[in-house]
Structure formats: C-alpha cells, structure tokens
Amino acid sequence: RFFKLVACNVGDPQKGKFMEVLGSYAPTVKTNVKEIRLRFSRCKFWLGAGATCSRMGQDVLSMSGLIPPPPPIHGRRTAGHYQRLHDIAEKREQLHQAALEEYHAAGPIRGLGAR
C-alpha cells in the first residue's frame, strides 16, 4: 500500500483533486518498515495556515515528529486503565459512605425535612 499526504479543500472528494502533494507514506508489512517522505516546509506552512488533518494524516505527521502524537482513540486503553477506574470508584464509594455517616450522626437539621 502507498498513501499520499495532500492539501485539499474540505469540499473536494476524497480521491479527487488536490492543491498540493505534501508527501507520501508507505508502510511495508513484511519488513515492518515505514517509509515516510514529507516536504516539511510545506507541511508546516499548511498547519500554520489552519489546515486540519485526517486521523491517518495525524498519525503520519506524529511519526515524523512534526506534531505531537494524538490521544488514543476510544477503545484503546493504556495498561492499568481499568484498575485505576476501579480504584477511583472504590474511593468515591468510601467518601460517599463517610458523608452519609456524618449526615446521620448530626441528627435532623431544622428546615430540611420533607414537606
């Protein structure tokens, strides 16, 4: 497979006309080598002009070091993510129980009864 990184208008078709070729990306599956060829000055120009990238374009530009890597898409989680969520939920439950105990220990508060 071979991909071109191009600058185009938002309204243009995906495989239609484009204004400028900014580079190419050729991932080789058998050797696990990724060949990236970019015109850095033109990429910087278009990014500075306010151009936005597709997800694949962001990945290619981040692999080349031109932009910081994008955040992971939903579904991919870092190691220990679910354990941290479990710990946070456990701590919230403990705080909730402590707040309930404090509320009940204070006794009825005047003016807060149900009507």
C-alpha positions in Angstrom: 0.0 0.0 0.0 1.0 3.5 -0.7 -0.6 6.7 0.6 -0.2 10.4 -0.5 -0.4 13.2 2.0 -2.1 16.1 0.2 -3.5 19.5 0.8 -7.1 19.9 -0.4 -10.3 21.8 0.2 -12.8 20.3 2.6 -15.5 20.1 -0.1 -13.4 18.2 -2.6 -13.9 14.4 -3.0 -11.5 12.2 -1.0 -9.8 10.8 -4.1 -10.4 13.9 -6.2 -8.4 17.0 -7.0 -6.0 18.5 -4.5 -3.9 21.6 -4.3 -0.5 20.2 -3.4 1.3 16.9 -2.6 2.9 17.2 0.8 4.5 13.8 1.0 4.0 10.0 0.9 3.7 7.1 3.4 4.5 3.5 2.5 4.2 1.0 5.3 5.8 -2.3 4.4 4.1 -5.1 6.2 6.6 -7.9 5.6 9.7 -6.0 6.9 7.8 -3.7 9.3 9.5 -0.7 7.8 7.5 2.6 7.4 8.8 4.9 4.7 7.7 8.5 5.2 8.7 11.2 2.8 7.5 14.7 3.6 8.1 18.2 2.5 8.5 19.7 6.0 8.4 23.3 5.0 5.1 22.9 3.1 3.6 20.8 5.9 4.5 23.5 8.4 3.0 26.1 6.1 -0.3 24.4 5.8 -0.5 23.6 9.5 0.3 27.2 10.3 -2.4 28.3 7.9 -5.0 26.4 9.9 -5.3 23.1 7.9 -6.6 20.1 9.8 -5.6 16.5 9.3 -7.4 13.3 8.9 -6.7 10.6 11.5 -4.1 8.9 9.2 -2.5 12.2 8.4 -2.1 13.0 12.1 -0.5 9.6 12.7 2.0 10.1 9.8 2.9 13.6 10.9 3.3 12.5 14.5 5.5 9.5 13.4 7.7 12.0 11.6 7.9 14.3 14.7 6.2 17.2 13.1 3.3 17.3 15.6 2.8 15.7 19.0 1.1 12.3 18.9 -2.7 12.5 19.0 -4.6 11.0 22.0 -5.6 7.4 21.6 -9.0 6.7 20.1 -11.8 5.3 22.1 -11.4 1.6 22.8 -7.6 1.6 23.1 -6.6 1.9 26.8 -3.3 2.2 28.5 -2.1 -0.5 30.8 -3.8 -0.4 34.2 -6.6 1.9 33.0 -9.5 -0.3 34.3 -7.7 -0.9 37.6 -7.4 2.9 38.0 -11.1 3.3 37.2 -12.0 0.6 39.8 -9.8 2.3 42.4 -11.5 5.7 41.8 -15.0 4.2 42.0 -14.0 2.5 45.3 -12.7 5.7 46.8 -15.8 7.6 45.7 -18.0 5.0 47.4 -15.9 5.3 50.6 -16.3 9.1 50.6 -20.0 8.8 49.9 -20.4 6.4 52.8 -18.4 8.7 55.1 -20.6 11.7 54.1 -23.8 9.7 54.8 -22.5 8.7 58.2 -21.6 12.3 59.0 -25.1 13.4 57.9 -26.9 10.8 60.0 -24.6 11.5 63.0 -25.6 15.1 63.0 -29.2 14.3 63.6 -32.2 16.0 62.0 -31.4 19.5 60.8 -34.2 22.1 61.2 -35.7 23.2 58.0 -34.5 20.3 55.8 -37.5 18.0 56.4 -39.7 16.7 53.6 -42.9 18.6 53.1 
